[in-house]
Amino acid sequence: MNHYSERIDDVIKYIDDNFSRKISLEELAKVSNFSKYHFCRVFSSIVGMTPYSFLNRRRLNTSVEYLLNTDKTVLEISMLCGFDSASSFNQAFKKLYGSTPGDVRKDPTLISNIPLYHGNKQEETLQPSRYSESGITNNFLRRIWEMNIAIKELPDYEVAYVRHVGSYLETRKAWEVLGEWAAMNGLYPPEHSYIGISLDDASLTDEYACRYDACITIRGEHNKDFDPNIKYKTLKGGLYALYPFYDTIEKFAIAYQVVYGQWMPGSEYDPDDKPCLEFCMNNPFEDPDGKAKVNLYIPIKKKAEE
């Protein structure tokens, strides 16, 4: 865990040194030496909030210090703290603290505490290690802590897919279109695998813009007749960490978080710059307990020698 924590601490120091200007996600990922997609998952798992949420919190915490200890105007403070305008600053400030900057300046007691992150000391976070510290005995979380992750070498997969853009809660629409097409072409498990790919981090991307590919593996000789709903691509194989998930779908995000925040830092691997593959092993709507059985494959690579 220390190796990952040090990399995230480098990112936090970078934020502390640069929060008064615009900072891109690409910049932060470069500092961490993770790919942009996997950086977000690792950061959120360790810190307990997304990089953007943390950056915004850091800016607002500093704005309180300016409000209470200087006579700078609200506009000046908004610019010093990296906000595009006084209105965006006011909106973000009120959302977090429940009062406007002007109200807080008049009455500092409106803010009772300012949660901060100092190195490895974290307050009010949701990092996975807190679950065990608090003595929670939830069976699902315990299964993840004791996870038996296998390292697998996957081949390249040729797939046909339907892309869904919108809420990840509505991906069933893509599966219905793909399932109908697959049945017409005689593509059934176990000879063919259904694979889901979440291409965006829902915590960073607007719900309406999240991309998800519902895929099915095909043979190389498959006749790719034109169908406006169906597209084709190759999923790159390589080294993957396999975590077999079987539970209700709302817990799937927790599984992701704990694998990235608990297992990965203590392993000899880093996340590789490829999407995760979610092999769908059942139809949760037909499962007697309404549970989803998913073989979650996370792309990995050996950690570089230090």
Helices and strands as residue ranges (DSSP letters): H 2-18, H 25-32, H 36-47, H 51-69, H 74-80, H 86-97, H 101-106, G 108-110, H 129-133, H 139-145, E 150-154, E 157-165, G 168-170, H 172-184, E 194-198, G 207-209, E 211-217, E 231-235, E 238-247, G 249-251, H 252-258, I 259-263, H 264-266, E 269-271, E 277-280, E 292-302
